[in-house]
Amino acid sequence: MPSREPNDSDGVRIQDTVRLSAQGLAKVLGDLEARVMRVAWVLGRPASARVVHERVVMEHAVAIHTVITILNKLVEKGLLRREKQDDLLHYEPTLSEDEFRTKASRQVVEGILSFGADAVTASFVDVLAERDPEQFAELARLIEKRMKEQGSR
């Protein structure tokens, strides 16, 4: 059955499902996919499956064949590119971690807004004010900046 993931114009697909109980990137990627992507970003260069596996296995016991399967799934999703170097396939990210977080965050917010913008906005403001007052103040600054930009159009 074909993937139900949206396909952006840049070829990157992020799954529609958000796992609320997962941490960080694993909310929109699988746990192992998130670990593999973190390794790829930390390496910052094309790397063989063996190099990626050596890093992943430091914190999570997994077979190299499983890592290869995950690497290839991430290629299919457009998050990694694969190229042969010295008779070995090497993998590297197509987006920086910040670019991925921005893209994934936007997609999650767009999905959440389908609950109703009023309820979501109020909940977001309340939770942010409770958890991180400094980020709450930054949100106020960003809103003010955007309102000024829209007013000058």
Backbone bond lengths (Angstrom), bond angles and torsions (degrees), N, CA, C in turn:
res aa  C-N    CA-C-N  psi(-1)  N-CA   C-N-CA  omega(-1)  CA-C   N-CA-C  phi
1 M - - - 1.459 - - 1.525 108.53 -
2 P 1.332 119.06 135.59 1.467 121.14 -179.17 1.520 111.70 -65.59
3 S 1.315 114.15 156.52 1.464 121.02 179.49 1.512 110.41 -63.78
4 R 1.328 116.81 144.86 1.459 122.36 177.78 1.518 110.75 -97.65
5 E 1.319 116.54 16.42 1.455 120.28 -177.35 1.520 110.16 -85.43
6 P 1.327 116.90 142.50 1.458 119.81 178.07 1.516 110.41 -67.80
7 N 1.307 116.73 149.58 1.453 121.36 -179.58 1.519 108.24 -116.22
8 D 1.304 116.61 111.92 1.461 121.65 178.49 1.520 109.67 -74.25
9 S 1.312 116.34 165.05 1.453 121.25 178.96 1.521 111.97 -63.07
10 D 1.335 118.24 -23.92 1.467 120.53 178.95 1.525 111.96 -86.88
11 G 1.329 117.89 3.25 1.454 121.14 176.40 1.518 114.84 85.35
12 V 1.322 118.28 0.98 1.462 121.31 179.56 1.520 108.36 -90.21
13 R 1.349 115.18 129.47 1.465 120.01 179.15 1.517 109.13 -115.81
14 I 1.315 115.21 126.76 1.458 121.98 175.95 1.516 106.32 -116.58
15 Q 1.320 116.29 131.43 1.467 118.95 -175.95 1.517 111.77 -61.28
16 D 1.330 115.39 151.28 1.462 121.88 179.33 1.515 112.21 -73.90
17 T 1.310 117.34 -26.40 1.456 121.43 -175.56 1.525 110.70 -77.96
18 V 1.320 115.70 131.93 1.462 121.63 174.73 1.518 106.44 -112.81
19 R 1.323 115.58 124.56 1.464 120.77 178.26 1.525 107.87 -94.18
20 L 1.301 116.02 101.19 1.457 121.07 -174.21 1.523 112.59 -62.96
21 S 1.312 118.12 -29.75 1.466 120.50 -177.80 1.529 112.75 -80.26
22 A 1.318 117.98 -14.69 1.464 121.27 -179.44 1.529 110.30 -76.31
23 Q 1.319 115.32 163.30 1.462 121.29 179.34 1.525 110.81 -104.27
24 G 1.323 117.14 141.15 1.463 122.81 172.13 1.518 113.90 54.82
25 L 1.328 115.15 -133.71 1.462 121.54 -176.06 1.517 113.14 -62.33
26 A 1.334 116.69 -24.10 1.464 120.21 -179.71 1.531 111.59 -65.61
27 K 1.327 117.96 -11.41 1.465 120.51 175.25 1.526 110.74 -64.71
28 V 1.333 117.23 -32.93 1.466 120.68 -178.31 1.522 113.15 -117.54
29 L 1.319 116.96 -8.54 1.457 122.83 172.38 1.517 106.78 -120.47
30 G 1.308 117.75 165.53 1.454 119.01 171.34 1.520 109.15 -68.77
31 D 1.335 116.86 164.28 1.461 120.73 179.94 1.527 111.70 -57.10
32 L 1.319 116.68 -48.40 1.461 119.83 -178.45 1.527 111.17 -71.28
33 E 1.320 117.59 -35.96 1.467 120.14 175.45 1.530 110.11 -59.15
34 A 1.324 116.49 -43.02 1.464 120.36 179.58 1.529 110.44 -63.47
35 R 1.322 117.76 -42.18 1.472 121.17 178.62 1.531 110.80 -62.25
36 V 1.318 116.19 -44.10 1.469 120.72 -179.39 1.524 110.32 -65.20
37 M 1.326 117.76 -42.39 1.464 120.14 178.90 1.525 110.76 -63.80
38 R 1.338 117.45 -41.70 1.477 119.78 178.69 1.527 110.04 -59.67
39 V 1.333 117.23 -42.20 1.466 120.70 178.37 1.523 109.72 -62.62
40 A 1.322 117.27 -45.61 1.476 120.63 -179.57 1.522 110.60 -60.01
41 W 1.327 117.78 -41.45 1.466 120.58 179.12 1.521 111.31 -68.26
42 V 1.322 117.79 -40.85 1.469 121.05 -179.75 1.528 110.19 -65.44
43 L 1.323 117.46 -41.02 1.458 120.20 -179.66 1.531 111.05 -62.81
44 G 1.318 116.39 -41.43 1.462 120.50 175.97 1.520 115.34 67.17
45 R 1.309 116.49 19.41 1.466 121.38 179.29 1.530 107.67 -155.59
46 P 1.329 117.48 161.49 1.468 118.53 175.53 1.533 109.80 -59.18
47 A 1.333 115.89 137.01 1.464 120.18 -176.99 1.525 110.00 -138.83
48 S 1.304 115.36 146.81 1.465 120.75 177.23 1.529 109.58 -73.75
49 A 1.314 115.02 163.86 1.461 120.51 177.64 1.522 110.39 -60.03
50 R 1.316 117.15 -36.24 1.470 120.57 -179.19 1.534 110.66 -64.00
51 V 1.325 116.88 -42.74 1.467 120.76 179.17 1.529 110.00 -63.91
52 V 1.331 116.71 -44.16 1.465 120.38 178.82 1.529 109.03 -62.80
53 H 1.314 117.04 -45.55 1.470 121.03 -179.93 1.524 111.12 -59.19
54 E 1.327 117.32 -44.11 1.472 120.39 -179.62 1.526 111.18 -58.17
55 R 1.317 117.44 -36.08 1.468 121.14 179.06 1.534 111.53 -75.95
56 V 1.331 116.21 -43.73 1.465 120.26 -178.00 1.527 110.45 -63.89
57 V 1.340 116.57 -42.62 1.461 121.08 -174.45 1.532 112.23 -67.51
58 M 1.325 117.70 -15.47 1.468 120.96 176.42 1.532 111.54 -62.86
59 E 1.332 116.61 -30.31 1.464 119.29 -178.38 1.518 113.42 -119.96
60 H 1.335 117.70 -7.59 1.462 120.59 -176.56 1.524 109.07 -152.65
61 A 1.330 116.97 112.77 1.466 121.07 -179.44 1.524 109.91 -66.80
62 V 1.318 115.12 119.69 1.461 120.70 -178.34 1.535 108.17 -156.38
63 A 1.319 116.56 146.83 1.463 121.65 179.63 1.523 110.47 -73.67
64 I 1.309 116.04 150.49 1.473 120.02 179.69 1.523 110.94 -61.52
65 H 1.345 118.14 -35.01 1.471 120.09 179.68 1.528 111.23 -63.91
66 T 1.321 116.08 -33.41 1.466 120.08 177.47 1.529 109.84 -67.43
67 V 1.325 116.62 -41.79 1.471 120.28 177.93 1.529 109.79 -63.68
68 I 1.323 117.64 -40.68 1.471 120.90 178.50 1.528 109.86 -61.64
69 T 1.330 116.88 -42.53 1.466 120.63 177.69 1.528 110.56 -60.20
70 I 1.320 116.70 -44.46 1.473 121.23 179.69 1.528 110.39 -65.02
71 L 1.327 117.49 -43.90 1.464 120.87 177.54 1.528 110.26 -55.54
72 N 1.332 116.41 -45.69 1.461 119.98 -178.89 1.526 112.37 -68.15
73 K 1.336 118.17 -34.28 1.467 120.69 174.92 1.525 110.35 -64.62
74 L 1.329 116.04 -39.79 1.472 120.02 179.23 1.527 110.99 -68.14
75 V 1.336 117.67 -30.00 1.468 120.84 173.01 1.527 109.18 -65.74
76 E 1.346 116.56 -45.31 1.469 120.90 179.51 1.523 111.44 -60.31
77 K 1.322 117.26 -34.71 1.465 122.10 179.44 1.526 112.12 -79.23
78 G 1.327 116.91 -6.47 1.458 120.53 179.42 1.521 113.89 81.98
79 L 1.344 117.75 9.03 1.460 120.61 -179.34 1.529 112.33 -86.45
80 L 1.326 116.82 -24.01 1.466 122.04 174.73 1.517 108.57 -125.81
81 R 1.316 115.75 154.12 1.461 120.40 169.04 1.524 106.69 -115.73
82 R 1.317 115.20 152.65 1.455 121.47 -174.86 1.520 108.16 -123.98
83 E 1.330 115.14 133.76 1.463 120.15 -179.41 1.527 109.54 -145.36
84 K 1.308 115.69 141.82 1.460 119.64 -179.71 1.531 109.54 -82.37
85 Q 1.334 115.09 129.12 1.463 122.26 175.52 1.522 107.04 -135.91
86 D 1.320 116.83 126.24 1.466 120.83 179.16 1.524 111.66 52.07
87 D 1.313 116.72 46.37 1.469 123.55 178.66 1.523 114.96 64.18
88 L 1.333 118.51 12.31 1.463 122.55 176.24 1.521 109.31 -123.75
89 L 1.314 116.17 143.78 1.462 119.38 173.64 1.517 108.98 -76.06
90 H 1.319 115.09 134.34 1.466 121.92 176.71 1.526 107.96 -120.08
91 Y 1.316 115.34 145.22 1.456 122.14 -175.58 1.523 109.37 -120.38
92 E 1.347 115.36 142.90 1.463 120.05 174.85 1.516 109.31 -149.70
93 P 1.317 116.62 150.42 1.468 120.91 -178.14 1.527 112.19 -65.36
94 T 1.326 115.41 147.35 1.463 121.03 174.57 1.523 111.25 -91.37
95 L 1.343 116.09 -17.23 1.467 122.80 178.58 1.515 108.65 -131.00
96 S 1.315 116.48 151.54 1.466 119.32 171.03 1.530 107.77 -71.63
97 E 1.310 116.07 165.84 1.464 119.24 177.88 1.525 110.52 -61.76
98 D 1.328 117.71 -41.01 1.466 120.81 178.38 1.528 111.50 -62.62
99 E 1.341 116.90 -41.96 1.470 120.17 178.31 1.528 110.53 -62.71
100 F 1.335 116.23 -41.78 1.461 119.81 178.77 1.523 110.53 -64.03
101 R 1.340 116.95 -47.05 1.470 120.53 -179.69 1.527 110.77 -59.26
102 T 1.333 117.24 -41.23 1.461 121.23 178.84 1.521 110.59 -62.80
103 K 1.317 116.53 -47.70 1.472 121.57 -179.35 1.531 110.73 -62.96
104 A 1.333 116.95 -46.50 1.464 120.96 -178.66 1.529 110.58 -66.58
105 S 1.334 117.27 -42.25 1.466 120.75 179.82 1.516 110.87 -61.08
106 R 1.303 115.84 -43.52 1.471 119.20 -179.50 1.524 110.80 -62.62
107 Q 1.331 116.39 -43.10 1.460 120.22 -179.90 1.533 110.73 -64.48
108 V 1.323 117.16 -40.84 1.466 121.16 178.86 1.529 109.88 -63.92
109 V 1.327 117.12 -45.57 1.474 120.40 -179.62 1.522 110.34 -62.70
110 E 1.328 117.60 -43.71 1.463 119.91 178.45 1.524 110.73 -59.21
111 G 1.338 116.94 -40.00 1.455 120.56 177.93 1.517 112.62 -67.33
112 I 1.322 116.83 -41.97 1.468 121.30 -178.98 1.526 111.03 -65.45
113 L 1.322 117.14 -34.70 1.464 120.06 -178.39 1.530 112.44 -62.60
114 S 1.336 116.97 -16.71 1.462 118.95 176.92 1.531 111.63 -67.74
115 F 1.353 118.08 -14.57 1.471 121.60 173.39 1.526 110.86 -69.29
116 G 1.298 116.32 -24.22 1.461 122.20 -176.25 1.509 108.61 127.09
117 A 1.299 116.50 120.52 1.466 121.99 -173.78 1.524 112.96 -58.57
118 D 1.337 118.08 -39.61 1.466 120.27 -178.10 1.523 111.80 -62.04
119 A 1.321 117.00 -50.20 1.471 121.24 -178.54 1.522 111.01 -64.85
120 V 1.314 116.58 -42.29 1.463 120.56 -178.21 1.526 110.27 -66.93
121 T 1.314 117.15 -44.01 1.464 120.61 -179.40 1.524 110.85 -61.77
122 A 1.313 116.90 -46.66 1.468 120.67 179.87 1.526 110.72 -62.24
123 S 1.318 117.53 -43.24 1.463 121.16 179.52 1.519 110.89 -64.53
124 F 1.322 116.71 -42.93 1.465 121.05 -179.36 1.529 110.54 -61.29
125 V 1.318 116.31 -46.72 1.464 121.01 -179.46 1.527 110.47 -62.48
126 D 1.316 116.98 -44.71 1.470 120.65 180.00 1.524 111.66 -62.29
127 V 1.314 116.76 -48.87 1.471 120.74 -177.36 1.526 110.51 -65.08
128 L 1.317 117.35 -43.80 1.464 119.90 -179.53 1.532 111.04 -64.51
129 A 1.312 117.70 -41.15 1.470 121.20 179.10 1.531 110.68 -62.53
130 E 1.326 117.42 -37.50 1.467 121.55 179.80 1.525 112.04 -73.47
131 R 1.329 116.65 -43.35 1.469 120.74 -173.16 1.517 114.94 -82.30
132 D 1.338 116.08 -36.66 1.458 118.48 -171.67 1.532 110.23 -150.54
133 P 1.330 116.34 83.99 1.470 119.93 -178.21 1.537 113.45 -56.15
134 E 1.333 117.93 -34.38 1.468 119.51 179.08 1.525 110.82 -66.31
135 Q 1.329 117.01 -41.52 1.459 120.05 178.39 1.525 110.49 -69.48
136 F 1.311 116.40 -32.49 1.467 121.62 175.24 1.531 110.23 -61.12
137 A 1.333 116.18 -43.88 1.468 120.61 177.03 1.529 110.52 -64.15
138 E 1.321 116.71 -38.11 1.470 120.43 177.40 1.524 110.41 -64.48
139 L 1.316 117.23 -38.98 1.461 120.99 176.27 1.527 110.22 -59.75
140 A 1.319 116.88 -44.89 1.474 120.58 178.49 1.523 110.48 -59.48
141 R 1.338 116.66 -40.97 1.464 120.83 178.67 1.538 110.77 -64.17
142 L 1.320 116.66 -43.59 1.467 120.88 -179.92 1.527 111.41 -64.75
143 I 1.330 116.40 -39.36 1.464 120.15 178.42 1.524 110.03 -64.35
144 E 1.321 116.15 -44.95 1.462 120.14 179.30 1.531 110.67 -60.92
145 K 1.324 117.07 -44.00 1.470 121.85 179.15 1.531 110.35 -60.60
146 R 1.336 116.86 -45.78 1.466 120.62 -178.75 1.520 110.97 -65.59
147 M 1.325 117.72 -37.53 1.459 120.67 179.33 1.520 110.35 -65.94
148 K 1.333 117.74 -38.89 1.462 121.14 177.38 1.528 110.18 -64.82
149 E 1.344 116.85 -41.49 1.462 120.93 179.16 1.520 110.74 -62.29
150 Q 1.331 116.57 -43.21 1.466 119.85 -179.85 1.526 111.09 -68.98
151 G 1.307 116.91 -33.13 1.467 120.94 179.05 1.514 112.24 -69.28
152 S 1.332 117.44 -26.88 1.464 120.53 -178.49 1.524 112.57 -87.63
153 R 1.301 117.39 0.36 1.487 120.28 179.58 1.479 111.78 -84.48
